[in-house]
Amino acid sequence: MHKPNLLRRTRRLHVRDEVGGSAVEYGILISAVVLVIIAGITLFGLQVSELYANVF
């Protein structure tokens, strides 16, 4: 009787770890999104700057 309970607990803990992301994973994901946005804005700004430099 004791063994099945232990197996059930182990399975529950294992499933719980896989279901949601940890705070560190979410932090890394948000950081990556922010870096992509900043890189896009920077590249767009450089293109616009070169465009206006060539016009005037």
TORDREN-664794 format. One record per residue: residue in one letter; x, y, z of N, C-alpha, C in turn; residue number from 0. Coordinates in pm, whole numbers, plus 50000, padded with zeros to 5 digits. Layout:
BEGIN
r resn->a npx->X npy->Y npz->Z capx->X capy->Y capz->Z cpx->X cpy->Y cpz->Z resi->NUM
...
***
This chain:
BEGIN
r resn->m npx->50081 npy->49879 npz->50000 capx->50000 capy->50000 capz->50000 cpx->50085 cpy->50126 cpz->50000 resi->0
r resn->h npx->50197 npy->50119 npz->50064 capx->50279 capy->50240 capz->50075 cpx->50344 cpy->50279 cpz->49943 resi->1
r resn->k npx->50381 npy->50178 npz->49863 capx->50451 capy->50205 capz->49739 cpx->50367 cpy->50282 cpz->49636 resi->2
r resn->p npx->50242 npy->50246 npz->49610 capx->50164 capy->50323 capz->49511 cpx->50148 cpy->50469 cpz->49549 resi->3
r resn->n npx->50132 npy->50499 npz->49678 capx->50122 capy->50638 capz->49720 cpx->50249 cpy->50714 cpz->49687 resi->4
r resn->l npx->50363 npy->50650 npz->49709 capx->50491 capy->50713 capz->49679 cpx->50504 cpy->50738 cpz->49529 resi->5
r resn->l npx->50461 npy->50641 npz->49449 capx->50466 capy->50658 capz->49304 cpx->50374 cpy->50770 cpz->49258 resi->6
r resn->r npx->50254 npy->50778 npz->49317 capx->50162 capy->50885 capz->49282 cpx->50221 cpy->51022 cpz->49315 resi->7
r resn->r npx->50280 npy->51033 npz->49432 capx->50342 capy->51161 capz->49471 cpx->50454 cpy->51199 cpz->49376 resi->8
r resn->t npx->50535 npy->51101 npz->49339 capx->50646 capy->51128 capz->49249 cpx->50594 cpy->51174 cpz->49113 resi->9
r resn->r npx->50490 npy->51109 npz->49063 capx->50433 capy->51149 capz->48935 cpx->50375 cpy->51290 cpz->48942 resi->10
r resn->r npx->50305 npy->51320 npz->49050 capx->50247 capy->51454 capz->49065 cpx->50354 cpy->51561 cpz->49066 resi->11
r resn->l npx->50461 npy->51537 npz->49139 capx->50569 capy->51635 capz->49144 cpx->50632 cpy->51653 cpz->49006 resi->12
r resn->h npx->50649 npy->51542 npz->48935 capx->50710 capy->51548 capz->48803 cpx->50621 cpy->51625 cpz->48705 resi->13
r resn->v npx->50492 npy->51599 npz->48709 capx->50399 capy->51669 capz->48620 cpx->50395 cpy->51817 cpz->48654 resi->14
r resn->r npx->50395 npy->51849 npz->48780 capx->50388 capy->51988 capz->48822 cpx->50508 cpy->52067 cpz->48769 resi->15
r resn->d npx->50626 npy->52004 npz->48765 capx->50745 capy->52072 capz->48716 cpx->50737 cpy->52101 cpz->48567 resi->16
r resn->e npx->50670 npy->52013 npz->48491 capx->50666 capy->52031 capz->48346 cpx->50553 cpy->52124 cpz->48301 resi->17
r resn->v npx->50452 npy->52143 npz->48382 capx->50334 capy->52217 capz->48338 cpx->50363 cpy->52365 cpz->48318 resi->18
r resn->g npx->50414 npy->52433 npz->48417 capx->50434 capy->52576 capz->48408 cpx->50581 cpy->52612 cpz->48401 resi->19
r resn->g npx->50607 npy->52733 npz->48353 capx->50744 capy->52779 capz->48349 cpx->50781 cpy->52845 cpz->48480 resi->20
r resn->s npx->50908 npy->52841 npz->48511 capx->50953 capy->52906 capz->48633 cpx->50970 cpy->53055 cpz->48609 resi->21
r resn->a npx->50991 npy->53129 npz->48714 capx->51010 capy->53273 capz->48702 cpx->51134 cpy->53304 cpz->48619 resi->22
r resn->v npx->51237 npy->53222 npz->48632 capx->51359 capy->53244 capz->48554 cpx->51331 cpy->53226 cpz->48405 resi->23
r resn->e npx->51255 npy->53124 npz->48369 capx->51222 capy->53102 capz->48228 cpx->51141 cpy->53217 cpz->48172 resi->24
r resn->y npx->51042 npy->53264 npz->48249 capx->50963 capy->53377 capz->48202 cpx->51049 cpy->53503 cpz->48192 resi->25
r resn->g npx->51141 npy->53522 npz->48285 capx->51231 capy->53637 capz->48279 cpx->51318 cpy->53634 cpz->48155 resi->26
r resn->i npx->51370 npy->53516 npz->48122 capx->51453 capy->53503 capz->48001 cpx->51370 cpy->53529 cpz->47876 resi->27
r resn->l npx->51248 npy->53478 npz->47873 capx->51160 capy->53498 capz->47758 cpx->51128 cpy->53646 cpz->47739 resi->28
r resn->i npx->51093 npy->53714 npz->47847 capx->51061 capy->53857 capz->47839 cpx->51184 cpy->53937 cpz->47798 resi->29
r resn->s npx->51301 npy->53901 npz->47851 capx->51424 capy->53970 capz->47813 cpx->51453 cpy->53954 cpz->47664 resi->30
r resn->a npx->51431 npy->53834 npz->47612 capx->51454 capy->53810 capz->47469 cpx->51359 cpy->53893 cpz->47384 resi->31
r resn->v npx->51233 npy->53902 npz->47424 capx->51136 capy->53981 capz->47349 cpx->51175 cpy->54129 cpz->47351 resi->32
r resn->v npx->51215 npy->54179 npz->47468 capx->51255 capy->54319 capz->47480 cpx->51378 cpy->54347 cpz->47393 resi->33
r resn->l npx->51475 npy->54256 npz->47393 capx->51594 capy->54275 capz->47310 cpx->51560 cpy->54278 cpz->47161 resi->34
r resn->v npx->51468 npy->54193 npz->47118 capx->51426 capy->54194 capz->46977 cpx->51358 cpy->54326 cpz->46942 resi->35
r resn->i npx->51274 npy->54376 npz->47031 capx->51205 capy->54503 capz->47007 cpx->51307 cpy->54617 cpz->46999 resi->36
r resn->i npx->51401 npy->54621 npz->47092 capx->51502 capy->54727 capz->47092 cpx->51588 cpy->54720 cpz->46966 resi->37
r resn->a npx->51625 npy->54599 npz->46925 capx->51705 capy->54583 capz->46803 cpx->51626 cpy->54631 cpz->46681 resi->38
r resn->g npx->51498 npy->54600 npz->46675 capx->51415 capy->54644 capz->46563 cpx->51403 cpy->54795 cpz->46558 resi->39
r resn->i npx->51380 npy->54857 npz->46673 capx->51370 capy->55004 capz->46678 cpx->51502 cpy->55067 cpz->46637 resi->40
r resn->t npx->51613 npy->55011 npz->46684 capx->51745 capy->55065 capz->46651 cpx->51771 cpy->55056 cpz->46501 resi->41
r resn->l npx->51745 npy->54940 npz->46443 capx->51767 capy->54924 capz->46298 cpx->51676 cpy->55016 cpz->46218 resi->42
r resn->f npx->51552 npy->55030 npz->46260 capx->51459 capy->55121 capz->46192 cpx->51509 cpy->55264 cpz->46202 resi->43
r resn->g npx->51556 npy->55303 npz->46320 capx->51609 capy->55438 capz->46339 cpx->51731 cpy->55465 cpz->46253 resi->44
r resn->l npx->51818 npy->55367 npz->46240 capx->51936 capy->55384 capz->46155 cpx->51897 cpy->55399 cpz->46008 resi->45
r resn->q npx->51799 npy->55322 npz->45963 capx->51754 capy->55332 capz->45824 cpx->51692 cpy->55469 cpz->45797 resi->46
r resn->v npx->51609 npy->55517 npz->45888 capx->51544 capy->55647 capz->45871 cpx->51649 cpy->55757 cpz->45874 resi->47
r resn->s npx->51746 npy->55744 npz->45963 capx->51853 capy->55844 capz->45973 cpx->51933 cpy->55851 cpz->45843 resi->48
r resn->e npx->51967 npy->55736 npz->45786 capx->52041 capy->55735 capz->45660 cpx->51956 cpy->55792 cpz->45547 resi->49
r resn->l npx->51827 npy->55765 npz->45549 capx->51737 capy->55816 capz->45446 cpx->51735 cpy->55969 cpz->45448 resi->50
r resn->y npx->51720 npy->56027 npz->45567 capx->51717 capy->56172 capz->45578 cpx->51854 cpy->56233 cpz->45551 resi->51
r resn->a npx->51961 npy->56163 npz->45585 capx->52096 capy->56214 capz->45558 cpx->52119 cpy->56221 cpz->45407 resi->52
r resn->n npx->52067 npy->56126 npz->45332 capx->52085 capy->56126 capz->45187 cpx->51994 cpy->56226 cpz->45118 resi->53
r resn->v npx->51880 npy->56257 npz->45178 capx->51785 capy->56351 capz->45117 cpx->51834 cpy->56494 cpz->45132 resi->54
r resn->f npx->51881 npy->56528 npz->45251 capx->51920 capy->56667 capz->45276 cpx->52065 cpy->56682 cpz->45255 resi->55
***
